[in-house]
Every structure is written in structure tokens, then in C-alpha cells.
Amino acid sequence: MSSTAPASEPTDAERTPSGTDARTTVAVLFGGRSSEHEISCVTAGGIMDVVDRDRYDLLPIGITKDGAFTLQADDPSVWALRGQELPTVPDNGTRVRFPLSGDSRGFSVELPDGSVESLGDVDVVFPILHGPFGEDGTVQGLLETAGLPYVGDGVLASALAMDKHVAKAVLEHAGLRVAPWTTVLRRQWQADPVDVAETVAAHGFPLFVKPARAGSSMGVSRVDDPAQLGAAMDLAFEHDSKVIVEPRVVGREVEVAVLEGRDGVPRTSLPGEIVVAEDGFYDFAAKYLGGDEQLLCPAPLTEAETDEIRSVGARAFEAIGGAGLARVDCFLTDDGFVVNEVNTMPGFTPFSMYPRCWAASGLPYPELVAELIELGRAAVR
């Protein structure tokens, strides 16, 4: 199979569900137990706002921070981002029940008074969960065990891409350039922080300290001198027991959105570029709460550079065994592209890079949502 993605956007035939005009019921899973709970809620609101109601019925299943599966409002305004106020899933006392066997797609809900009501059959599940307990293969395993079709990457690709250490090793094995890194376990840091500090300092400063299995830049710090390292490591270990430390890669931050092809060949968008303030980096607040960053879609690249990053994106997607969608983040250095990471459930709010890249490539947000739903329905796991 060729890993070079076609330049054109999906055709009308590709975007149209096969068969009949029957409505499709989509269970949207959002919220969750990770530190990215709130952004997942914002994404849910964005999808509720644009989904084609003539084709799709939504079943909003909000997962509380304690892990309770609850029935929530199908109302985009409830989940909207208001200034710097982020929505969360409230525990309203309902409990959504998944199908009781693999030969059923019937969902039900237990109400606060203990009575149970049917929610009908679900055709496909859309897990828009970021970070652990959602983007890492755990929910995907639950859905596969229940025999439910779902949108996005499978168990292995989700788990692999979530672990930045493992993902780098796999991408490097596939012949892709990745940023240098050192992996540090919590027990190593606790046992001998001086030795760890000396090891990571060999990369040179500034350093970036990241939880190995988190997303949306949660717990990420820039370290400009050795005195800042301890606080950065402690912050990262609040989010994960495994941390990676990387030197600064001098280059432009360029990303490409990947969409599974109907013929098995990955489709890639025009690339986007993140332009951050001098000496800054693209952290959680900049992504979602406003900052000095600029998102340029399409990125101002040469034709050759555009072709190269689209090829890199497709190769990275295939290297992890991707399905559905992913965003491949790279640095464009003087020596070419270096892969930073692969996100299997990238930021998906209407103003996030992934949908913006596809919109610039001719696939607007509502059509992108529909295409992902149809890919999920047709997926063979």
C-alpha cells in the first residue's frame, strides 16, 4: 500500500453514507477522568452544534470526572466555552447502561429514582475523549468488547500514540525522524534526582518536560536553567508516572491532519503552522484560553515542503496502525521535518487546528464530522 496521501479532499461519493436514507444514532462520549475533561466537553458542544440533524440523532453520554456514565443535554450552549470558563459534566444521578451482550446495540438509562428507560439502539459511538481513560485505548477496548462500532483509532494505535516514549520508538523504527528525548520514571527521579538532572542536562537548555501519557500540553513546562528542573519534573509527575525530557528543536511548528481513506490510503490536509510568541511555547492556555499564538492554515510552505509533510503525516499514521483520524505534529528544521508527536484524538473544537486544516483543504467542519461518523460505521476492527 502506498503511504503517499492524495492531494484532493474527499469526493461527494465518499462523504455520502451508503445504502439508505435511514437516520443514524450516534452516541457521543465526552468528558472523562483525565485532566482534559473540560476540553472534551467543549468539543462535544461543537459537534452538537454542527451535526446534520436530518441524518443523525445524538445520544450525549457525559462521563464525570469520577467516571460515571451519565445522560446529558443535547444542547451546544451547555458545553460552550465562555471566556476562560470551561464546562464540566455534572453528576445528575443518571447512569447510562451499555448493551448487555455483543448481539445488541440497545442502550438504557437508570434514572435517579431507580427506574430504567430504553434509549434505543446506537449505530456508532463517537468517543471524543482526550488523554488517559479515553484516548489511550481503554474506552476503545470497552467498545470492542461490547461489539459497538466507533469513530477513530483502535486499541493498539490509541495506546501506542498516547505513550510518547513508545510512539517515538515506533516512528523512529519506521524511518521517520523524531526529536531526541530522555525518559524518566517517577521512581528514578525520587531515587536520584541529581543523576537524572545530570543526564537530561546533557541535551542542553532549554528543555521541555512532558508527561509521557497526557495531551493538550497538560503538565508541560519549559526549563531554561537547571534551577527550574525540579518544579517542572514535579508538575509533570502530577499527571503521569513517566515523563519525557526533550531539548528544544529549533524550527517552525507545522502540523498536518490525517483522515483515513475509504480505499485504505490515508488522506492528508494542507498543513497548518503554529506561530507562538518569542521564547514561548504552545501550552494548554494558549490552545484553549487564548494566547499570543497564531494558527496559520494553510501554512506558508513551499510546494515541496507541503508535499513532504503530507507524506510524513501519512507514513506516521500508517506506522501506528491508525484509523479514523490523527494529527501529526512536526518541526520544520534546516535539515527537514522532525516528527514531534501523533495525536489520535486531536483537539476537535471548531477552532482547533485539526478541523481548521481540513476546512482549508475544502472539507468544512460539519462535513468532517459526518465523514468521521461514516468511517466509524464502516470500520472493520
C-alpha positions as CSV (number, residue, x, y, z in Angstrom):
1,M,0.0,0.0,0.0
2,S,1.3,3.4,-0.9
3,S,1.7,5.8,2.0
4,T,1.6,8.9,-0.1
5,A,-1.7,10.6,0.5
6,P,-3.8,12.0,-2.3
7,A,-3.8,15.8,-2.6
8,S,-7.6,16.2,-3.1
9,E,-10.3,16.3,-0.5
10,P,-12.9,13.6,-0.2
11,T,-15.4,13.3,-3.0
12,D,-19.1,13.7,-2.6
13,A,-19.5,10.0,-3.0
14,E,-17.0,9.3,-0.2
15,R,-18.9,11.7,2.1
16,T,-22.3,10.1,1.4
17,P,-23.3,7.1,3.6
18,S,-24.0,4.0,1.6
19,G,-27.4,2.4,1.4
20,T,-30.5,4.1,2.7
21,D,-31.7,7.4,4.0
22,A,-32.4,5.9,7.4
23,R,-31.2,8.1,10.3
24,T,-28.2,7.1,12.3
25,T,-28.0,7.2,16.1
26,V,-24.6,8.4,17.3
27,A,-23.6,8.1,21.0
28,V,-21.2,10.9,21.8
29,L,-18.9,10.1,24.7
30,F,-17.3,13.1,26.3
31,G,-15.9,14.5,29.5
32,G,-13.9,11.7,31.2
33,R,-11.5,11.2,34.0
34,S,-8.5,12.9,32.5
35,S,-7.2,16.4,33.0
36,E,-8.6,17.2,29.6
37,H,-12.2,16.7,30.7
38,E,-13.3,20.2,30.0
39,I,-11.9,20.5,26.5
40,S,-13.7,17.2,25.7
41,C,-16.9,18.9,26.8
42,V,-16.2,21.9,24.5
43,T,-15.6,19.5,21.6
44,A,-19.0,17.8,22.3
45,G,-20.7,21.2,22.1
46,G,-19.0,21.9,18.8
47,I,-20.2,18.6,17.3
48,M,-23.7,19.0,18.7
49,D,-23.8,22.5,17.0
50,V,-22.9,21.4,13.5
51,V,-24.0,17.8,13.1
52,D,-26.6,17.2,10.3
53,R,-29.8,16.7,12.3
54,D,-31.5,15.3,9.1
55,R,-29.1,12.4,9.1
56,Y,-28.0,11.9,12.7
57,D,-29.6,11.6,16.1
58,L,-27.3,12.2,19.0
59,L,-27.2,10.4,22.4
60,P,-24.9,12.6,24.6
61,I,-23.2,10.4,27.2
62,G,-21.1,12.6,29.6
63,I,-18.5,10.9,31.7
64,T,-18.0,12.6,35.0
65,K,-14.5,13.2,36.5
66,D,-15.3,10.3,38.8
67,G,-16.0,8.0,35.8
68,A,-19.8,7.9,36.0
69,F,-21.5,7.5,32.6
70,T,-24.5,9.9,32.6
71,L,-27.1,11.1,30.2
72,Q,-26.6,14.7,29.4
73,A,-28.3,17.6,27.5
74,D,-28.1,17.6,23.7
75,D,-27.6,21.4,23.8
76,P,-24.5,23.0,22.4
77,S,-24.9,26.1,24.6
78,V,-24.4,24.0,27.7
79,W,-21.0,22.9,26.6
80,A,-19.8,26.2,25.1
81,L,-16.5,27.9,26.1
82,R,-17.4,31.1,27.8
83,G,-14.3,33.3,28.1
84,Q,-12.0,31.3,30.4
85,E,-14.8,29.3,32.0
86,L,-14.7,25.7,30.9
87,P,-17.7,23.4,31.2
88,T,-17.7,20.1,33.1
89,V,-20.0,17.1,33.2
90,P,-22.3,17.3,36.2
91,D,-23.4,14.1,38.0
92,N,-27.1,14.4,37.6
93,G,-27.8,11.0,39.1
94,T,-28.5,9.2,35.8
95,R,-26.4,6.1,34.8
96,V,-26.2,5.0,31.2
97,R,-26.1,1.3,30.7
98,F,-24.3,-0.2,27.7
99,P,-25.7,-3.2,25.8
100,L,-25.8,-6.4,27.9
101,S,-24.4,-8.6,25.1
102,G,-22.4,-8.3,21.9
103,D,-25.5,-9.1,19.8
104,S,-27.4,-6.0,21.0
105,R,-26.8,-2.3,20.5
106,G,-29.5,-1.2,22.9
107,F,-28.6,1.4,25.5
108,S,-30.7,2.3,28.5
109,V,-30.6,4.8,31.4
110,E,-31.2,4.4,35.0
111,L,-32.9,7.5,36.4
112,P,-32.2,9.0,39.8
113,D,-35.4,7.3,41.1
114,G,-34.2,3.9,40.1
115,S,-36.4,3.4,37.1
116,V,-34.9,2.3,33.8
117,E,-35.7,3.7,30.4
118,S,-34.6,2.5,27.0
119,L,-32.5,4.8,24.9
120,G,-32.9,2.7,21.8
121,D,-30.2,1.2,19.6
122,V,-26.9,3.0,18.8
123,D,-25.4,2.7,15.4
124,V,-22.0,4.1,16.2
125,V,-20.1,5.6,19.1
126,F,-18.1,8.8,18.8
127,P,-15.6,8.9,21.7
128,I,-14.3,12.5,21.8
129,L,-12.2,11.9,24.9
130,H,-8.8,13.3,25.3
131,G,-5.9,11.9,27.4
132,P,-6.0,8.9,29.7
133,F,-9.2,6.8,30.1
134,G,-10.4,7.7,26.6
135,E,-7.7,8.4,24.0
136,D,-5.4,5.7,25.3
137,G,-7.2,2.6,24.1
138,T,-9.2,1.9,27.3
139,V,-12.6,3.1,26.0
140,Q,-11.8,1.6,22.6
141,G,-11.3,-1.8,24.3
142,L,-14.7,-1.4,26.1
143,L,-16.4,-0.6,22.8
144,E,-14.8,-3.5,21.0
145,T,-15.8,-5.9,23.8
146,A,-19.4,-4.7,23.6
147,G,-19.3,-5.1,19.8
148,L,-20.1,-1.5,19.1
149,P,-18.8,0.4,16.0
150,Y,-16.9,3.5,16.9
151,V,-15.1,6.5,15.4
152,G,-11.4,6.8,15.4
153,D,-8.3,4.8,16.2
154,G,-8.3,1.3,17.6
155,V,-6.9,-0.1,20.8
156,L,-3.3,-0.5,19.8
157,A,-2.9,2.8,17.8
158,S,-4.6,4.7,20.6
159,A,-2.4,3.2,23.3
160,L,0.8,3.5,21.3
161,A,0.3,7.1,20.3
162,M,-0.6,8.1,23.9
163,D,2.7,7.0,25.2
164,K,5.2,9.5,23.8
165,H,8.2,7.3,24.5
166,V,6.8,4.2,22.8
167,A,5.5,6.3,19.9
168,K,8.9,7.9,19.3
169,A,10.5,4.4,19.2
170,V,7.9,3.1,16.7
171,L,8.2,6.2,14.4
172,E,11.9,6.0,14.5
173,H,11.9,2.4,13.6
174,A,9.6,3.3,10.6
175,G,12.4,5.6,9.4
176,L,10.9,8.9,10.5
177,R,13.0,11.5,12.3
178,V,11.9,12.2,15.8
179,A,13.0,14.8,18.4
180,P,15.7,13.4,20.8
181,W,14.4,12.5,24.2
182,T,15.1,11.0,27.6
183,T,12.5,9.0,29.5
184,V,12.4,9.3,33.3
185,L,10.3,7.2,35.6
186,R,8.9,8.6,38.9
187,R,10.9,6.1,40.9
188,Q,14.1,7.1,39.1
189,W,13.5,10.7,39.9
190,Q,12.7,10.0,43.5
191,A,15.7,7.7,44.0
192,D,18.4,10.0,42.5
193,P,17.2,13.4,41.2
194,V,20.8,14.6,40.9
195,D,21.7,11.8,38.5
196,V,18.6,12.4,36.4
197,A,19.3,16.1,36.3
198,E,22.8,15.5,35.0
199,T,21.5,13.0,32.4
200,V,18.9,15.3,30.9
201,A,21.1,18.4,31.1
202,A,23.3,16.7,28.5
203,H,20.6,17.6,26.0
204,G,21.3,21.3,26.6
205,F,18.9,24.0,27.6
206,P,16.2,25.0,27.2
207,L,14.5,21.7,27.9
208,F,10.8,20.7,27.6
209,V,9.5,18.4,30.3
210,K,6.3,16.5,29.5
211,P,4.1,13.8,31.0
212,A,4.6,10.8,28.7
213,R,0.9,9.9,28.5
214,A,-1.1,13.1,28.5
215,G,-2.2,15.6,25.9
216,S,-3.2,19.2,25.3
217,S,0.1,20.3,26.8
218,M,-1.1,19.5,30.4
219,G,1.8,19.4,32.8
220,V,4.3,20.6,30.2
221,S,7.0,23.1,31.2
222,R,9.8,24.8,29.5
223,V,13.0,24.7,31.6
224,D,15.6,27.4,30.8
225,D,18.1,26.6,33.5
226,P,18.8,23.8,36.0
227,A,17.2,25.6,38.9
228,Q,13.8,25.2,37.2
229,L,14.0,21.5,36.5
230,G,12.8,20.2,39.9
231,A,9.5,22.1,39.7
232,A,9.0,21.1,36.1
233,M,9.5,17.4,36.9
234,D,7.2,17.6,39.9
235,L,4.5,19.2,37.8
236,A,4.8,16.5,35.1
237,F,4.7,13.7,37.6
238,E,1.4,15.1,38.9
239,H,-0.1,13.9,35.5
240,D,1.9,10.7,34.9
241,S,4.4,8.3,36.5
242,K,6.6,8.5,33.3
243,V,8.0,11.7,31.9
244,I,10.0,12.6,28.8
245,V,12.5,15.4,28.6
246,E,13.4,16.9,25.2
247,P,15.8,19.6,24.1
248,R,14.4,22.5,22.2
249,V,14.1,21.7,18.5
250,V,14.8,24.9,16.5
251,G,12.3,25.1,13.8
252,R,8.8,26.0,12.8
253,E,5.9,24.1,14.4
254,V,3.9,22.6,11.5
255,E,1.1,20.1,11.7
256,V,-0.9,18.0,9.3
257,A,-4.3,16.5,9.7
258,V,-4.8,12.9,8.6
259,L,-8.1,11.2,7.8
260,E,-8.5,7.5,7.0
261,G,-9.1,6.9,3.3
262,R,-12.1,4.9,2.0
263,D,-9.6,2.9,0.0
264,G,-7.2,2.4,2.9
265,V,-4.8,5.1,1.7
266,P,-4.5,8.0,4.3
267,R,-5.8,11.4,3.3
268,T,-3.8,14.4,4.4
269,S,-4.9,18.0,4.7
270,L,-3.0,21.1,3.8
271,P,-0.6,21.7,6.7
272,G,-1.1,24.4,9.4
273,E,1.5,26.3,11.4
274,I,1.6,27.4,15.0
275,V,3.4,30.7,15.5
276,V,4.0,31.4,19.2
277,A,5.3,34.4,21.0
278,E,9.1,34.7,21.1
279,D,10.6,32.3,23.7
280,G,7.1,30.9,24.3
281,F,5.5,27.5,23.6
282,Y,2.1,26.3,22.7
283,D,0.7,25.3,26.1
284,F,-2.8,24.5,27.3
285,A,-3.8,28.1,27.9
286,A,-2.6,29.2,24.5
287,K,-4.5,26.4,22.8
288,Y,-7.8,26.9,24.5
289,L,-7.9,30.1,26.6
290,G,-6.3,32.5,24.2
291,G,-2.7,33.5,24.0
292,D,-0.1,35.0,21.7
293,E,-0.1,32.2,19.3
294,Q,-1.3,32.3,15.7
295,L,-2.7,29.4,13.8
296,L,-1.9,29.7,10.1
297,C,-4.0,27.4,7.8
298,P,-2.6,26.7,5.3
299,A,1.0,27.1,6.5
300,P,3.2,29.3,4.3
301,L,5.4,26.5,2.9
302,T,6.9,25.7,-0.5
303,E,5.1,23.1,-2.6
304,A,8.0,20.7,-1.9
305,E,7.7,21.2,1.9
306,T,3.9,20.8,1.7
307,D,4.3,17.5,-0.2
308,E,6.9,16.3,2.3
309,I,5.0,16.9,5.4
310,R,1.9,15.3,3.9
311,S,3.9,12.3,3.1
312,V,5.4,12.3,6.6
313,G,1.9,12.5,8.1
314,A,0.6,9.6,6.1
315,R,3.7,7.5,7.0
316,A,3.3,8.2,10.7
317,F,-0.4,7.3,10.6
318,E,0.4,4.0,9.0
319,A,3.3,3.3,11.3
320,I,1.0,3.4,14.3
321,G,-1.8,1.5,12.5
322,G,-4.0,4.5,12.5
323,A,-7.7,4.5,11.7
324,G,-10.2,7.3,11.5
325,L,-8.1,10.4,12.3
326,A,-4.9,11.7,13.7
327,R,-2.9,14.9,13.8
328,V,0.8,14.7,13.2
329,D,2.9,17.5,14.7
330,C,6.3,18.3,13.3
331,F,9.1,20.7,13.5
332,L,10.5,22.1,10.2
333,T,14.2,22.5,10.8
334,D,17.0,23.5,8.5
335,D,17.5,19.7,7.9
336,G,13.9,19.0,7.1
337,F,10.9,17.7,9.1
338,V,11.2,16.2,12.6
339,V,8.1,14.4,14.0
340,N,7.2,15.7,17.4
341,E,4.1,13.5,18.2
342,V,1.0,11.9,16.8
343,N,-2.4,12.7,18.4
344,T,-5.1,10.1,17.8
345,M,-7.9,12.3,19.2
346,P,-6.6,15.8,18.4
347,G,-8.3,19.0,19.6
348,F,-11.5,18.9,17.8
349,T,-13.3,22.1,18.8
350,P,-14.4,24.3,15.8
351,F,-11.3,26.5,16.3
352,S,-8.8,23.7,16.8
353,M,-6.0,23.0,14.3
354,Y,-7.3,19.7,13.0
355,P,-10.7,20.9,11.7
356,R,-9.2,24.2,10.6
357,C,-6.7,22.3,8.4
358,W,-9.4,20.3,6.8
359,A,-11.6,23.4,6.3
360,A,-8.6,25.0,4.5
361,S,-8.4,21.8,2.4
362,G,-12.1,22.0,1.3
363,L,-13.7,19.8,4.0
364,P,-15.8,22.1,6.3
365,Y,-16.3,21.1,10.0
366,P,-19.9,19.7,9.6
367,E,-18.8,17.5,6.7
368,L,-15.7,16.4,8.6
369,V,-17.9,15.3,11.5
370,A,-20.1,13.4,9.1
371,E,-17.2,11.7,7.3
372,L,-15.7,10.5,10.6
373,I,-19.1,9.1,11.7
374,E,-19.4,7.2,8.4
375,L,-15.8,5.9,8.7
376,G,-16.6,4.7,12.2
377,R,-19.7,2.9,10.9
378,A,-17.8,1.2,8.2
379,A,-14.7,0.3,10.2
380,V,-13.7,-3.4,10.4
381,R,-11.8,-3.9,13.7
